[in-house]
Amino acid sequence: MDGQPGRRRSNPYELTDETPVYVISVAAQLSGLHPQTLRQYDRLGLVSPDRTAGRGRRYSARDIELLRAVQHLSQAEGINLAGIKRIIELENQVAALQSRVAELSSAVESAASAIQQREAAVHASYRRDLVPYQEVQQTSALVVWRPKNKRSQD
């Protein structure tokens, strides 16, 4: 499994942004942070790398990007770590919601297409040769009807 729960790679040897490949010393160099800072971020839940069987941390390219973003928010923007954690949580929530909206939009489009196909099939099944429709002309003629008296016929 890669860094996101519920997602599996089709090829276990395929490298993606979520593939945990960097040990903590390399991740520290790539992110420009001290290894102890990475450990602290892990303890706080800001960046949670995958673990090896021996409990060693393995960082992915996405983790490195996140470490850089945390550093930028902390250093350049002056946001405290609790605020950064909340920002990360909200960004993850937005990404999940956007994914769900895309999924639901696709389902709605599929359903609309199926409905259109069914409507077309129903309209194609009409038998137009049975009753030709002719519009009746309206007139203002008056017709008087007088019933025959039964007694007068006997």
C-alpha positions in Angstrom: 0.0 0.0 0.0 1.2 3.5 -0.6 0.8 6.6 1.5 -2.9 7.0 1.2 -5.3 4.5 2.9 -7.5 2.6 0.6 -5.3 3.1 -2.5 -3.2 0.3 -3.9 -0.6 0.4 -6.6 -1.2 -2.0 -9.5 2.5 -2.7 -9.8 4.4 -2.9 -6.5 7.6 -1.8 -8.2 6.1 1.3 -9.8 7.4 4.5 -8.3 4.8 7.2 -7.7 4.7 10.4 -5.7 3.3 8.3 -2.8 6.0 5.7 -2.9 8.0 5.8 0.4 11.6 5.7 -0.7 13.6 8.3 1.3 15.2 7.6 4.7 15.0 10.5 7.2 18.5 11.8 6.4 17.8 12.1 2.7 14.3 13.6 3.4 15.9 16.2 5.7 18.4 17.2 3.0 15.7 17.4 0.3 13.3 19.4 2.5 16.0 21.7 4.0 15.1 20.7 7.5 16.9 19.0 10.3 16.1 15.3 10.9 15.0 16.1 14.5 12.4 18.6 13.0 11.1 15.8 10.8 10.7 13.6 13.9 8.9 16.4 15.7 6.5 16.9 12.7 5.8 13.2 12.7 5.0 13.2 16.4 2.7 16.1 15.9 1.0 14.4 13.0 1.9 17.1 10.5 3.8 14.8 8.1 3.3 11.0 8.7 5.8 9.0 6.7 5.3 5.3 6.1 7.3 2.9 8.3 9.5 -0.1 7.5 9.2 -3.4 9.3 12.0 -2.2 11.6 9.9 1.0 12.3 12.2 3.2 10.3 10.6 6.2 8.6 10.4 6.3 4.8 9.3 9.5 3.1 7.7 9.8 -0.3 8.1 12.7 -2.8 4.7 13.9 -1.6 5.9 13.9 2.0 8.9 16.0 0.9 6.6 18.5 -0.8 4.5 18.7 2.4 7.5 19.2 4.6 8.5 22.2 2.3 5.0 23.6 2.6 5.0 23.3 6.4 8.4 25.0 6.5 7.1 27.8 4.3 3.9 28.3 6.3 5.9 28.3 9.5 8.8 30.5 8.4 7.4 32.9 5.8 3.8 33.1 6.9 4.4 32.9 10.7 1.7 30.3 11.2 2.1 28.1 14.3 2.2 24.3 14.0 -1.3 23.8 15.3 -2.6 26.1 12.6 -0.5 24.4 10.0 -1.9 21.0 11.1 -5.5 22.4 10.7 -4.6 23.8 7.3 -3.3 20.4 6.1 -6.4 18.7 7.5 -8.7 21.1 5.7 -6.8 20.8 2.4 -7.0 17.0 2.6 -10.8 17.3 3.3 -11.2 19.6 0.3 -9.3 17.2 -1.9 -11.5 14.3 -0.7 -14.6 16.3 -1.4 -13.5 17.4 -4.8 -12.8 13.7 -5.6 -16.3 12.8 -4.4 -17.9 15.6 -6.4 -16.1 14.4 -9.5 -17.3 10.8 -8.8 -20.9 11.9 -8.3 -20.8 14.1 -11.4 -19.7 11.1 -13.4 -22.5 9.0 -11.9 -25.1 11.7 -12.8 -23.8 11.9 -16.3 -24.0 8.2 -16.7 -27.6 8.1 -15.3 -28.7 11.0 -17.6 -27.2 9.2 -20.6 -29.0 6.0 -19.6 -32.3 7.8 -19.2 -31.9 9.5 -22.7 -31.3 6.1 -24.2 -34.4 4.6 -22.6 -36.5 7.6 -23.7 -35.2 7.1 -27.2 -36.1 3.4 -27.1 -39.6 4.2 -25.9 -40.2 6.8 -28.6 -38.9 4.4 -31.2 -41.3 1.8 -30.1 -44.4 3.9 -30.8 -46.7 2.5 -33.6 -47.5 5.6 -35.6 -49.4 3.6 -38.2 -52.4 2.6 -36.0 -54.3 5.9 -35.5 -53.6 8.7 -37.9 -54.4 11.9 -36.2 -56.5 14.5 -37.9 -57.5 17.8 -36.4 -61.2 18.4 -36.1 -62.5 21.6 -37.6 -64.6 23.6 -35.2 -67.9 25.0 -36.6 -70.7 27.1 -35.2 -73.5 25.1 -36.8 -76.4 24.2 -34.6 -78.0 20.8 -34.8 -81.4 20.2 -33.3 -82.2 16.8 -32.2 -85.7 15.7 -31.5 -86.3 12.3 -30.1 -89.2 10.3 -31.6 -92.1 9.7 -29.4 -92.5 6.0 -28.7 -96.3 6.2 -28.4 -96.7 7.7 -31.8 -95.0 4.8 -33.5 -97.3 2.1 -32.1 
